[in-house]
Amino acid sequence: MSSQVELAEVAESRIATDWGLDQWADRILEQAGVGVTILDCHGTVMYYNKWASEHLDRKPEYIGNDVRKRHRRAVTNPRFDAMLRLFEEGRVEPVRYVARPYGKTTILVTVSPIRVNGELVGFSQIVLLKDEVQELCARFDESGRESFEREMLPNGLPTA
């Protein structure tokens, strides 16, 4: 790896020595429990996970095609292009927004740039369902972590 730039997770000691995230990356994306869509730097859909196919408008024929063709509202594409320009101009922080692309369902979206060796190669889009997030927050607000522990540990809490 001497000819390549050292990965941030290696330089910052956030990964086990001699282990590459690429060994599990595809399984992490597929089983994340959130919608994951990957676009190349031109806006072409390269990947979406199973969750996205079950909760969002994602179909096999979208792979290899410009995501802009799937946006239903005219205002969406200029906003999308403006967001991509931010990343092209060097923005590294994710862009977060709320959308209602399918009528009733509200989604929470995080779009992040994907850079390899400092070069912008694409974008990741992570989607959560607002209703699911609100339900979890309401449960926590009502009973703290007890409701989660009851679900996870049905035979009672450990006595350690």
C-alpha positions in Angstrom: 0.0 0.0 0.0 3.0 2.3 -0.1 2.0 3.8 -3.4 -1.5 4.7 -2.1 -2.6 7.3 0.4 -3.0 5.8 3.9 -6.7 5.3 4.7 -8.1 7.6 7.4 -9.3 4.6 9.5 -5.7 3.3 9.5 -4.0 6.6 10.2 -6.4 7.4 13.0 -6.2 3.8 14.5 -9.9 3.2 14.1 -9.5 -0.3 12.6 -7.7 -3.5 13.7 -4.2 -3.8 12.4 -4.0 -6.0 9.3 -7.7 -6.0 8.7 -9.5 -4.4 5.8 -13.1 -3.2 6.0 -13.5 -4.5 2.5 -13.6 -8.0 3.9 -17.1 -7.3 5.3 -18.2 -4.0 3.6 -20.8 -5.6 1.3 -22.4 -7.4 4.2 -22.5 -4.3 6.3 -24.2 -2.4 3.6 -26.7 -5.2 2.8 -27.6 -5.8 6.5 -27.5 -2.3 7.9 -31.2 -2.0 8.6 -31.3 1.4 6.8 -31.6 2.2 3.1 -28.3 2.5 1.4 -27.9 3.7 -2.2 -24.5 4.4 -3.9 -24.1 6.7 -6.8 -21.1 7.4 -8.9 -19.9 11.0 -9.2 -22.2 11.7 -12.1 -25.4 10.5 -10.3 -25.5 7.0 -11.8 -27.1 4.4 -9.5 -24.4 1.8 -8.8 -25.9 -0.1 -5.9 -28.8 -0.2 -3.5 -29.4 -2.6 -0.6 -32.3 -4.9 0.1 -33.8 -2.5 2.7 -33.9 0.2 0.0 -35.6 -2.1 -2.4 -38.3 -2.9 0.2 -39.0 0.6 1.5 -38.0 3.0 -1.3 -38.5 3.2 -5.1 -35.5 1.1 -6.1 -35.6 -1.5 -9.0 -33.0 -3.5 -10.8 -33.5 -1.4 -14.0 -32.3 1.7 -12.1 -28.8 0.3 -11.8 -26.5 2.0 -14.3 -29.0 4.8 -14.9 -29.0 8.5 -13.8 -30.9 8.9 -10.5 -32.4 12.2 -11.9 -34.7 10.1 -14.2 -36.4 8.8 -11.1 -37.1 12.1 -9.3 -40.8 12.8 -9.4 -40.8 16.5 -8.6 -39.3 19.1 -11.0 -37.6 21.0 -8.1 -35.7 17.9 -7.0 -33.1 17.8 -9.8 -31.8 21.4 -9.4 -31.5 20.8 -5.6 -29.7 17.5 -6.2 -27.3 19.1 -8.7 -26.6 21.9 -6.2 -25.8 19.4 -3.5 -23.4 17.5 -5.8 -21.7 20.8 -6.7 -21.0 21.3 -3.0 -19.2 18.0 -2.8 -17.4 18.7 -6.1 -16.2 22.0 -4.6 -14.7 20.2 -1.6 -17.5 19.8 1.0 -16.7 16.8 3.2 -19.6 17.0 5.7 -22.7 15.1 4.8 -25.9 16.9 3.7 -28.9 15.9 5.7 -32.5 16.6 4.7 -36.1 15.4 5.1 -38.2 14.4 2.1 -41.5 13.0 1.3 -40.9 11.6 -2.2 -43.7 9.0 -2.2 -46.6 11.0 -0.8 -47.2 9.7 2.7 -43.8 8.3 3.8 -41.4 10.8 5.2 -37.7 9.9 5.0 -34.6 11.2 6.7 -31.7 11.3 4.2 -28.0 11.7 4.7 -25.9 12.1 1.5 -22.1 11.9 1.9 -19.3 12.1 -0.6 -17.2 9.1 -1.3 -13.5 10.0 -1.8 -10.8 7.6 -2.8 -7.2 8.9 -2.5 -8.7 12.4 -2.2 -10.7 12.1 -5.4 -14.5 12.3 -5.4 -15.7 9.1 -6.9 -19.3 9.0 -5.8 -21.9 9.5 -3.1 -23.7 7.4 -0.5 -27.3 8.0 0.5 -28.5 6.6 3.8 -32.2 6.7 4.4 -34.2 6.2 7.6 -38.0 6.2 8.0 -39.1 9.2 10.1 -41.9 7.1 11.7 -39.5 4.4 12.8 -37.1 7.0 14.3 -39.9 8.8 16.0 -41.3 5.6 17.5 -37.9 4.7 18.9 -37.4 8.1 20.4 -40.9 8.1 21.9 -40.3 4.7 23.5 -37.0 5.9 25.0 -38.6 9.1 26.2 -41.3 7.1 28.0 -39.2 4.4 29.7 -35.6 5.1 29.0 -33.6 2.0 28.1 -35.9 -0.4 30.1 -38.2 -1.2 27.1 -35.2 -2.0 25.0 -33.7 -4.2 27.7 -37.0 -6.0 28.1 -37.1 -6.8 24.4 -33.4 -7.8 24.2 -33.3 -9.7 27.5 -36.8 -11.2 27.9 -35.7 -13.3 31.0 -34.7 -10.2 32.9 -31.6 -8.1 33.3 -28.2 -9.6 34.1 -27.2 -9.4 37.7 -23.6 -8.3 37.1 
